[in-house]
Amino acid sequence: MGVTAKVVKIAGSTADVEFDGVTQTISIAMTPEVKIGDYVMLHAGFAISIIDEKQAEETMELFIELKKMMEEDK
């Protein structure tokens, strides 16, 4: 399962990405054309594709809704 995140910093073949207030360092070896501000689909610590902002926002909204539903079930 992939997660969508926004690229906030690039250093060589790694990037810092942010999702839901969490920052994580990932590999961008598979997406070397990525730029700061781009949205990427992550899997296992790798950016596997660059996605457009609209698609990223829709995906992030779904994850946030899922998170809320899981918290309500506790």
C-alpha positions in Angstrom: 0.0 0.0 0.0 1.3 3.4 -0.9 1.2 6.7 1.0 1.1 10.2 -0.6 3.5 12.8 0.8 4.8 16.3 -0.1 8.5 16.7 -0.8 9.9 19.4 1.5 13.7 18.9 1.1 16.1 17.2 -1.3 19.6 16.0 -0.5 21.2 13.9 -3.2 19.2 10.7 -3.7 17.1 11.3 -0.6 14.3 13.6 0.3 12.3 14.7 3.3 8.6 14.3 2.8 5.7 15.3 5.0 2.3 13.7 5.6 -0.1 14.4 8.4 2.4 16.4 10.3 5.1 13.7 10.2 8.4 14.2 8.3 10.3 11.2 7.0 13.5 10.8 4.9 12.9 8.6 1.8 14.8 7.5 -1.2 14.2 9.3 -4.5 16.4 6.9 -6.6 13.4 5.8 -8.6 12.1 9.4 -9.2 15.3 11.5 -9.7 13.3 14.3 -11.4 11.3 15.1 -8.3 11.4 18.7 -7.1 10.6 20.4 -3.7 6.9 20.9 -3.6 6.0 17.8 -5.6 3.8 15.1 -4.3 5.0 11.5 -4.4 3.5 8.1 -3.8 5.6 6.2 -1.3 6.1 2.5 -0.7 8.7 0.9 1.6 10.7 4.1 2.0 10.9 4.8 -1.7 9.1 7.4 -3.8 7.7 5.2 -6.6 5.9 8.0 -8.6 5.2 11.7 -8.8 1.5 12.5 -8.7 -0.4 15.7 -9.3 -1.5 18.0 -6.5 -5.3 17.2 -7.0 -4.7 13.5 -6.8 -2.5 13.9 -3.8 -5.0 16.0 -1.9 -7.8 13.4 -2.6 -5.6 10.6 -1.4 -4.5 12.4 1.7 -8.1 13.3 2.6 -9.1 9.6 2.3 -6.2 8.6 4.6 -7.2 11.2 7.2 -10.8 10.0 7.0 -9.7 6.4 7.5 -7.6 7.4 10.4 -10.6 9.1 12.1 -12.8 6.1 11.5 -10.1 3.8 13.1 -9.8 6.1 16.1 -13.6 6.1 16.6 -13.6 2.3 16.6 -11.3 2.2 19.6 
